[in-house]
Every structure is written in C-alpha cells, then in structure tokens.
Amino acid sequence: MATNTGEGYRKGSVTGRTQVEREDGTHQKRDERTGEFMEVKQSDGKFKGVAREPDGRDTKNS
C-alpha cells in the first residue's frame, strides 16, 4: 500500500486502483476488484501513485 511522506509525494503505488482519462480531460479512479468507478479528480492532472489503464501493474484484480 502506498504511504504519504508528508513531503509532497507518495512512496509506492496504490494497489487495487487504476485511473482512466475521461473524454472531458479529467481523471477517474476505478476499483480493480469490483470494476466500480470511483471519484473524479476535480483539479488538473492525474491522481498521485495510482496506475493508469492499461499499464500492467495490479492485474489479476489485485
């Protein structure tokens, strides 16, 4: 599991989650176990420490 360092970055990757870029340019998280779409990032950019789809990390439904 990823841990916050308190210095503006996260150590490790978040497991069981991926992110996709939506048509409107925002990013949304998805739970790999259930396939359920989760929160949408309100600010610009990507979620920190979350694998992007498809990328090969956390396959086999973590």
N, C-alpha and C positions, 0 to 999 in steps of 0.2 A: 504494500500500500504506500502511496506517496505521502510524504510528510512535508509540512511547511517549515522553512528555515527561519522565517521572520526577517529575511534579508531580500525579499522581492522575488524569490524563486522557490521552486518546489523540488525536492530531491526524490527521484524515482518517478514512475508513471502511475497514473490512476488505473487500477485493474477493474475489469468488468464494464468499462465505459469506452465508447468511441464517440467521435463527433463528425458531423457532416455539415457541409456548407449548403445552406438553403438557397433557393432561387433569388431571394431578396438580398443576398450577400451576408446575412447573419449566420452564426453557427449554432447548432443544436446538438445536445448530448443524447446518446441512445444507450440504454442498458442492454448489454450483450446477452444476458441471461434470459430476459423476457422479450426483448425486441421493442420494448416500450420507449417512445420518445419522451425526453425529459425537458429540462429548462432550455430556453433560448437565451443566448448571450445578448445582453442589452447594449453593452459598449462595443466599440470596434475591436476587431481582432478575433483570435481563437482562444479557446479555453486552455489554460496552462496545464501541462502534464497529462493531457487526455489524447490518446491515439486518434489519428484521423483515419477515416474509412476510405478505401481499403488500405491497410498498411501491413498486415501480417502479425502484429502484436495481439495478444489476448484472443487468439482464435480459440476454437473449441469451447465457446461460450464461457470462458473464464470460470 
